[in-house]
Each structure stands twice: as structure tokens, then as C-alpha cells.
Amino acid sequence: MAWETSWLHNWIWNHEDQSIRGSFINIVLTIFYACIIISSMLWMRIAQNVAEITSFLIGFYGLSFSIWAGKKTIEMIRGAKEIVPGKYGDMISKIFEKTVITEKAESKPEDKQ
């Protein structure tokens, strides 16, 4: 079986965005942090080092998950018309489109002559 058609490749690689899946990155981080916790329980030196960088580890982990969750929320809102049938899906899509159009218009420099 070729690598491009394997389940593992599809689980890691997002073919629509041509990027690594955020969920895969979060799983790798979770496993890494679990290994750090287990090794901290076994060796005192590692526990001391982890204690010194605890706030960094918590912040990095939280930031990773919040970026991924935010991206998923934006994707859901953009696709709300297909997900939520009827007037509510149309309403959510229109609100998002107006917000994006307004932000783009505000960020463009106007030609002053």
C-alpha cells in the first residue's frame, strides 16, 4: 500500500489545506506531555526541571489547543450554510461575510489624491 493512500497519511495530512492536521499536532503534544509527566514521577532531576518551566508548558499547550479550536470554529461558521439548514445557517453565514468584508475594507489603504 502506498504511503499517500494509507490511513496514517490521511490522519496526519489534510489534503484540502495541504498542511499537517491540527488535531494530529495536539495528539503528539499530549503524548509528549504525558511522557514528561511519567518521567518526572520516575526521576527527581527531571521533576525539578519541569517544575521550573511549568508555566511555559501550560501556556504552550493551552495556546496550541486554542489556535486549533479557533480555526475549527471559523471553519464551522464559514460552512454554517451547509451545516445549519434554513434561515439560521444563512444568517450565520451573512454575519460572518459582513464581518470579513468590513475588516478587509478597513485594512485597505485608501488612495488619496
N, C-alpha and C positions, 0 to 999 in steps of 0.2 A: 504494500500500500504506500502510495506517495505521501510525502510529508504535507503537501498543500491540501490534500483531501482528508487528512486524518482528523479525528475528533479533538486531539490535543491542540493541533494548529488552529482549528476553529474556536477552541476555548480561549486561546491566548490572543489570537489576531482578529481584529474587527475588519472585515473585508469592505464594509461600507465606508468607513473613515480612513482605511489604510493605516491603522495605528494599533498599538497594543491596548487591549481592553483594560479599562479602569478597575473592573472587578477582579481581574487576574492580578493586577498590581496590589490591590488590597489584600488578596489572599496570601500573596508572597510576604507582604508586610506582617500580616497576622501570624504566619508561621515563623517568621524571623523573630518577632517579639515573644512568641511562646518559647522559642529556643533560648532567648536571652533570659526569660524568667526561670526556666528549668535549670540552666547553667548557673544562675545566681543562687539558686537553692543548694546547688552542689558545691560550689567553690566560693569562699568568702571574698577573695580578691575581686572576682567579677561582680559580686554583690556590691562591694564598695564603689567600684567604677560606675555601675548602673545607678547607684544612689546619687552620684554626683551629676549625672546628666538626665535625671528623671523628667524634669520639666521640658527639656528638649524632646525627649522621646514621646511624651504625651502630646505636645504641641504638633510634632511632625505627623503623628498618627491621626490626630483629630483633623488637621488640615488636609491630609490625603483623603480621608473619608468625606469631608465637607465639599471638597472640589468635585469628587466623583458624584456625590448626591446632588449637588447643584447642577452639574451637567445633565444628569438624568432628568431632573425637574424641568430644565429648559427644553430638552428633547420631548418630554411629555407634553408641555404646553404648546410647542410648535405642532405636534401631531394631535392636538386635542380634538380637532375636527373629525379625525378618523376614529379616535378612541371614544369620545363622548358624542353620541348621536344627537341630532336635533339642534335646538336653538342654543343650548348651553355650550356645546362644542364650538359653534360659530361665534358665540360671544367671547369665549376664552381666546380663540384664535385672533379675533379682531382686536381685543385689548392688547395682546402681545404684539401684533403687527403695528398698531398705533404707537406703542412704546418704542419699538425698534426704529420706526420711521422718524419719530420725534428725536430720538437720541442721535440718529445719523444726521438729521438736518441741523441739530445744534452743534455737532462736531465739525461740520464743513465750514471752512473759512469762506466768507462772502467776498466776492470780487468788488473792490472799492475803486471806483474810477473818478 
